[in-house]
């Protein structure tokens, strides 16, 4: 077990070290500029998106998850963030198209440099996906686990950057669920 955990941690460290700082800086800028933030992903990417949305809410951002019944319409001052290893799912393309129609900013977190989405920005996480393309790093993990974990860690790091300089634990705790 210990060897497996150490290997997974090592894999994620290598992947995250290869993420372009300019891309993450641009994502941080878009988050700070947005009136509201909308998150979208399918499957495990969607779960990572929901976890990130929760942390953004704890930080005081107005954030919604696409597909939830309380999600309002997106507008020109908003940001749509998509999380998708491939960046090619039809529903993601549809949501980005709708956001573009109203003038909302779009940003994708993906493993693919060839996703083809029309977006205002991209963070490429060069991780293994379920497709196992030859340019992807090796992994002991099944399917897209390496991408999922790396995306979660990267987005948690984004939260830490957003919180820099704030004595944040009490502030975040005030927004934490109290009807659990």
N, C-alpha and C positions, 0 to 999 in steps of 0.2 A: 504494500500500500504506500509506504513512504516513498519508494522509488517512483511510483506513478505520480504522486503529488508533486514531487520535485521536478519530474519531466514536464508535467503540465505547466507549472510555474515558469520553468525555463523557456518553454515554447512561447508562452504569452509575453515574457520579457523581451524575447527576440523580435516578436511581431510588433510590439508597442514601440520598441526602439526605432523601428523603421517608419513610423508614422511621421508625416511631414508637419513640422511645427507651424509653417505658414498656413496650412489647411486648418489646423485646430485654432489658430489665432483668428482666422476668418470666421469660423463657427462661433467662437466666443463673441466676436463683434456683432454678428447677426442676432445672437440671443439677446445681447444687451440692448440692441436697437428695437427689437420687436415689441409691439404692444401686447400681443398674445402669441403663444407658441403652441403649435399643433404637432403631435407626434403620430407617426404611422409606421407599422411594421406588421408582417405576418408571422405566425408561428412563434418560434423562440425569439426572433428579432422583435416581434411585437411585445413580448414579455420584457425584453431589455428596454424597449421604448417606454413601457408603462413604469418600469422602475426609475428611469430617468425623469419621466414626467412627475413622478411623486417627489423626487428630490428637488426638481425645479420649483414645485409648489411649496415645498418646505422652505425654499430660499426666497419666497415671496413673488415668484413669477406667476402670471396668469397662463395656465397651461391646460391643454385638452388632449385627449386621445381620440383619434378618428375611429369611429365605429361605436363609441359609447353613446348612449341615448341623450346625454346632457351636453353633447358637443355642439356649439353654435356654428354658424356659417363663418368661413374664413374671409378676411378683408385685406385691403392693400397694405396695411401697417403691420400685418402678422407674418409669422414665419412658419412654414411647414417643413418639418424635419422627417425624412424617411430613413429607416434603417433596413437595409437589405443587402445580404452578401452579394447577390447577383446584380441588384439594381434594375432588374428587368421584369418584375412581376407586373402583369397587366393592371392590377388595382393600384399599384404604386404609380405607374405611368398615368393612369386616369386621375388620381388625386393631384399629382404635380401639374397636370394640364389644367385642372380646375383652379388651382392656386394661381397659376400663371394668368388665367383669364381675368382674375380680379386684381392682379398686380401684387399678390403676396410674394414674399421672398421664399425661396426653396433651398434646401440643403440636404444632401444625402450622405449617409455614413454607409460605406460599402467596401467590399473586398475587390471590386472590379474597377479597373481603369477604363474599361470599355462599356460602361453601363448604358450609355446612350441617352440618359435622362437630360432634359433641358433643365438645368438647375443653376442657381446663383453660386453654388459652392459644393465642394465635395471633400470629405475626409476619406481617404483610402486607407483601410486597415488591411495590410498585405498578409492576410491569414488564409489558412486552408478552409475550403468550403466543401459542401457535399459533392461538388462536381470533380474535385481532385484534378484540376488542370495542371499541366507540367510546370508552370511558373509558380505554383503555390508551394509554400514551405511544407516540409514533412511534418507529420503529426502522428502520435499514437492514438489520437482521439477519434471517435466516430463522427461521421457526417460533418456538420458545421460547428461543432463544439468549440473549436479554436477561435473561429470568428465571433461566436456569441460571447465567449468569455472575454476576448480582447475588447469587443465593443463595450461590454459592461464596465470593464476596468477603465477604459478611455473616458467614457462618459462620467464615471465617478470622479476621475481626475479633473474633468471640465467643471464639475460642481465645486471641487476644492479651489480651483482658480477663481470661480465666481465668488467664493466666500472669503478669499484672501483679505486680511486686514480687518475682518469682523470677528468679534467674540460670538461665535455663531451657535453654539450648542443650545443655550437657553432659547434663543430666537427661533431656531428650527423646531425645538420641542413644543413651542406654543402652537405651531401649525400641524403638529403630529396628531393623528387620529386619537380621539379620546372617547369614542364610542365603539370600542373594539369588542 
